[in-house]
Amino acid sequence: SPRGALRRFVEGTQTWEQGGREMALETLDLSFMPRNLRVFEGQLLADYLKRILDRTHYVLWQEIPNDPDLPNPYVHYRHAHGEVVIERVPGDSDNDSRDRWLFSAATMQAAPSLYSHIEALPRADGLAPNPPLTSYFWIRETIREHAPGLLQRWLTLEAWQWLSLALWIAGAALASWIVYWVTLGLVGLFTPVGGGSTVQARAKALARPLSLCVLALLMMTGISLLGAVTRGLDVLWQGMAVAGIVFGAWFAWRFVDELGGYFVRRAARTPGYADEIVASLTTAVIKLGIVLCAVMATADRCRARLRSAGDRVEHAGRGFAHDGPAIQARSPSGNP
């Protein structure tokens, strides 16, 4: 029921580090988001939702519908820039066929924008201050305390996010450069003396994709940590994920190629051709497996992106499929 969903979310946020995290996240409809983003970004959206609820009104459980067969969604809070809606969502036939009452996908998508318009409101009477659920809001509250001017919005992100992202990119580039040169040094250390330019070229062939893979992974981490995925940089995050897959597969291909070449050269010094054939075939099979894994992983990322876009369209039209008007709670002023 709507009351059950709201109660589980509130109790989950109150016991976040004692197992409540999973309970709270289970009340959110994150179907619009690719699965690989739901764990981290779901926690951030839960923090947004918690802060919105804290600024609306003190929850009186008796006012929240407790009927699991309620025909229409329950609107807990309505604002010009978004709503907090709890709706019945059909169960997943693969895991659980039962319908569930969840905070709607539209609510979760609009949560960052809605919060930015009501965050200046005080907490509802009777609610004690509590710590942020995520590192993003811990950083943001620290900035609010010491440099509030950095909370000013520049395009899709706030000023501190742009500045932090620029610093993160510089740090990621430096880390990638270090990985590149360390890889060159390690390859040279384990390569017999006298290889000359050939050895250097082979070392660069390993170092280049590895350093680019590290750069892509660090960029993904930075975009997530700075809360930029929910602010319109999800496409960039997905692009970095695909780049990480491609560069990782490139490095794995080159590494297997070098390793296979080493065993083929050793097999060539043995009598007969059996060892050489086995080494060559094994290398070819592993390289084929790398290509197939990279293609499937890239296709999965693209499919997740298309699925999330389709879910957005589905959820946008779901509101027109109800038989009657939604049930609405009182507003913070006490009026419906």
Protein Blocks (a to p, Z undefined) as FASTA:
>chain_A
ZZlmmmmmmmmmmmmmnopmmmmmmmpccklpcfklmmmmmmmmmmmmmmmmmmmcccdf
klpccbfkbfbdcdfbdcfkbccddddddddfklomcdcddddfklmmmmmmmmmmmmmp
ccdehiacdddfbfklmmmmmmmmmmmmlmpcehjbcfklmmmmmmmmmmmmmmmmmmmm
mmmmmmmmmpcehklmmlmmmmmmmmmmmmmmmmmmmmmmmmmmnopmmnopmmmmmmmm
mmmmmmmmmmmmmmmmmmmmmmmmmmmmpgcjklmmmmmmmmmmmmmmmmmmmmmmmmmm
mmmmmmmmmmmmmmmmmmmmpfbdcdddddfkopZZ
